[in-house]
Amino acid sequence: MTHPIACTQCGKRYQAPPELVGKVIRCKACGGEFQVPPADPQPPYPASRSADTSTPLSSPYEAVASFQGGQANTGHRSSDEIEYEIFGHEAQYCEITLDPGEQVLAEAGALMYMDDGIEMKSVFGDPSNQGGGFVSKVFGAGKRVLTGESLFMTTFTNQSQRRGKVAFGSPYPGRMIPLHLDELGGQIICQKDAFLCGARGLSIDIAFQKKIAAGLFGGEGFIMQRLTGDGIAIVHAGGTMMHRELQPGEKLRLDTGCLMAVGPTVTYDIEFVGGLRNAFFGGEGVFLATVVGPGPVWLQSLPFSRLAGRITAASPSTGNKSVGEGSLLGGIGDMFMGD
């Protein structure tokens, strides 16, 4: 008889048969590994590994990995088989372990630190397409500009004779999500600035939104990122990530900015929110995004545009007046209460 379990990293729920008790399995949603617990009369609740007091920290300031993973060395992949550890909660960083000769590619400006022996190199355009001529490189760089990224990407190669580490920080508060593309059909379509880093062998391309209405009003525009390959890609979602495996014909309606990534078999479109009162006073705009299965969908709770809009609205330098947190007096109250 099966019993309910939950991933200790993202909370994804499964039904586990008795023969899996005590074994380590990998979550299909986030890629994190966790041990299957025995049947418990109480429902499982996801807990962070950092909350586990059974493993003492060597220092009160030492970060503990939220989750970790990697790929087995099969010798049959075109991508490098890297290992990763993701630390923190709201503002995370990702630590990649490279064997001698292995390489990881990342967006420009994402570096946090690297060990001695790791060589950093800026590459014009897509690092996976450096074998062509100058025109091919310019075309690849142009496609990156269309997705809102820099003309250059950065590669980090372990040139030493021992294993080395390189770490990358999140661009804003949110969650880093490891995507094992070999387990997801070899392709994922994500929002334009979602990709953070990944194994050598991944291809970062553009995915055009074919429907005009979805491109104009869908929040993601006409162009999204397409990640292809059989390696690991680390993407970033604002706020907290939600994963959902849609069944054929199953439909979700969501805020246009909350879509982080979809599988290639998922259909993405927009629809009218319905009702003039909802459109003008509902706070969600005139349109909602829709995703229809089959396939995986990843949503983010805090799109960067929403976060930036709140900061801009509260900034006096933009010409907006600061009302304060619940103050009825506005600026007069600030004179007595401070900022």
N, C-alpha and C positions, 0 to 999 in steps of 0.2 A: 504494500500500500504506500502510495507516495505521500510526502508531507511538504508543506510550503517552506521555501527558503527565499532569501533575498540577497542580492549582491551587496557586499559591505561597502562598496564605493558609490554606486549610483542608485541603489535601492530597487533595481529591476527584479521582479518576482518570478520564480520558477517553481515547478513541482518536481521534487527529487525522489527517485526510487531508493529503497533501503540499501541497495548495493553501492550507491555513490557516497554514503556516509563516511566521512573522514578523508575523502579524496579531494584534491585541489582541482577546481574547474575554472574555466574562463568565461566571464560574462560576455554575452553576444552584443550587449548594448555599449559598454564602455571599454571592453578589452581587459579589465582588471581581473586578477586571479584571486579566488577565495576558497576556503575549505568548507565543504558541505557539513553542516552541523547535524547532530542527531535530531530526531523528531522532538518537538517542544510543544507542550499544550498551549503556550503563549505564542501569538503571531510574531514573526520576526520583524525587527525594525533595523533599517540600515544604520550602521554606525561607522564613524571614521576610524581608521587604524590608529590615528594619533590619540584617540580616546582610550586605547587599550593600555591599562596600567600594569599589565603583567610583564611588559617589556620595558625596563627602566631606561631612561635616556642617559647618555654619557654626559650630557650637559643640558642645563635648563634652557639654553638658547639654541639647541640643535633641532633642526626641522626634521620631521618624520614623514616618510613617503606616504602620500594618500593612497596610491596604488602603483604597481609596477608590472612590467611585462616585456615581451620580446617575441622573436620568432626562432624556431628551431633551425639549426644549420643543416638544411637538406641538400644544399648544393644545386638545387633545381630552380631557384628564383633568379630573376634578372635584377632585382633590387638587393642592396646590402641588407643583411639580417641583423639589425641593431637591437639594443636593449634600452629600455627607458624607465625612468622613475619620475613621478609627478608629485611635487611637494606643495603643501599649503592647502588653502581652502578658497577664500575669496580672491586672493591675488597670488596665483600659483606660479611656479617655475618648473621647467621640465629638464631633467638631467639625462643626457644620452651617453651611453657607454659604447665606445668604438674599439673594435679589435684593430691590430695593425693593418693599415691599408684601407680600412673602411672610411666611408664619407657620409656626412649628413648635410643636407642643404636647408637653408632657412631664409626667411624674408630679411631684407636689409634692416638693421637696427634692432634685431630681436636678441642679440647676444647678451648673456649675463656674465659668464666666465668660461674659461677653457684651460685645460691642463697644458703644461709644457710638452711640446711635441706635436700639438695639434696645429696644423697649418690652415690659416684663414685666407680665402681668395674670393674677390668680387668677380662675378661672372655677368657678362652682358646678355640679357635675355634668359631663356630657359636652360638650365644646366644640362638637361637631358638631351638637348638638341644643339650641341656644340660642334658636331662633326661637319655641318654644312658650311657654306660660304658666308660672306659678309651679309649678303641680302637675306639669307635665311635667319641669321642672328638678329638683324634689324626687324624682320617680320615678327620674330618671337618676342623681342623687346616691346614692339608696338602692341602686341596682344596683351602683354602685361600692363601696359599703360591703360588700356581699355578696361581692365578689371580693377583699376584704382591703385595698383601697386607700383613700386619703383621700377625703373629700367633695369636695375641690377638685382641679382640675388647673390647670396653669400654661401660658399661651400666651406666645410670644415673637414679636413682630412687628417687622419692619424698617421703621421709620418714616423712615429717612434717604433720601437721593437716591443712595446708593452701596451696594455690596454690603457686608454685615456678617456677622459670625460669632458663634455662640453654642455653648457646649460643655457637655456633660453627663458626669458621672462615673458609674462603675459602683457599685452599692450594696455589692458584696462581690466577692472574687476570682472571676474567670470570664472569659467571652468575650461580646462584643457581636456580634450577628448582624443584618445588614441584610436585611430581607425585602421584596422587590419584589412587592407584592401583585398588581400587574397581570400578573405572570408566573406567579403561583401560583393563578390562578382567582379572585382578588378576595377571598379569605377564608382566615384561618388561626385555629386554635383553640390557645391556649397556656395554660401554667400561670398561676395567678392573679396573680403579681407579676412576670411576665416583661417586660411592656411598659415601655420606658424613655422613648422619644420617637418622634415621627413627624410627617409632613407634615400640614398643615391639610387637612381633607377626610376623614381617617380616622375611622371610628366604632369606639369601644371599648365593647363590649356584653358580656353574660354568656352563657355557653353552659352549659345544664343537662345534667348527666350523667343520662341517662334510666334507666340500670340501677341498681337500688338497691344491689346488691352492690358494683359498681364505685365508687359514691359513698361507701359506708361504709368500704371497705377499699382503695381504689385509690390512696391517697396524695395525690391532688389534690382529693378531696372531691366534692361534688355540683356545684360551680360552678367553671367555668374562664372565661378571657377569650376573646371572639371579636373579632378584628380584621378589619374589612371596609373595602374601598375600592380605589382603583387607584394609591395612592401608596406611599411607602417608610416602613416601620416598623422601628425599631431595638429589638430585644429583647435580654435578657440571660440567659445560661445560666451556671450555676455550674460551675467547673472548665473542662473542655474540651468543645466541642460535637462531636457526631457526627451526620452527615446520612445518611439512607438513603431511597432511593426504592423503596418496596415494590411488587412486582408483584401483580396480582389474586390473592387467596388466600394470598399470602405472609404468614407470621406471625412476629413477634418476641416473645419473653418477656423481660421486663426488671424490674429493681427498681422498685417503685411510685413512688419519688421521682425517678427519673432521666428521666421523660418531661418534655420541655420544650415541644414543640409538635407538632401533627399537622395534616395537610390535612383538609378537610371530608369527604373520601371515605373516610378511614381509620376503622375500627371499633376502639373502645377498650373493654377489659373486663378482668376479673381472673380468675385461676384458682388453685386450691389448689396449693401448692408441691409436694406429693406426699411421703408418708412422714412419720411422726411425728418421726423423728430429724432430718430436714431442717427440719421446722417449728419444733422447739424448740431445736435446736442449730446450725442452718445460718447463723444471723445475718441472714437475709433476711426474717424474719417468716413468717407463715402463708400469705400470698398473694403471687403475682407478677402484675404487669400484663402484658396482652397487647395487641398492636396488629396488625391484619390489614389488608392492602392491598386495593385499590390506593391509592397516594398517598404524599406525603412525610412523613417522621418526623424530628424533631430530638430527640436525647438529650443530657443533661448528665451529666458524670462526677462532679460534686460538688454534689448538692442542698444548698441552704442548711440544711435541717433536719438533715442529716448533719453539716455543719460546726458548726452551733450545738450539736448534741448532744455532739460531741467536746470543744468548748470548755467546755460546762457540766460534763461529766464530769471534766474536769481542773482545774476551779476549786475551790479549797479553801473559798471563800465559800458554796458550795452545800451544804456538809456532807460532801462527798466527800473522802476522804483522798488526797493526792497521793503516788503511789508512786514517781515519778521515771521517767526514761527507762531502763528496763531494770535499775533498782536493786533488789537483793534485800533491802536494808536498810530501804527505805522512808524514814520520817521520821528514823531514826537516821543513815542515810547523808546526808540533807540537812544535818544538823548539822555534818558534816565537809566535805561537798562543796559546800554552798551550794545555792541554788534552781536 
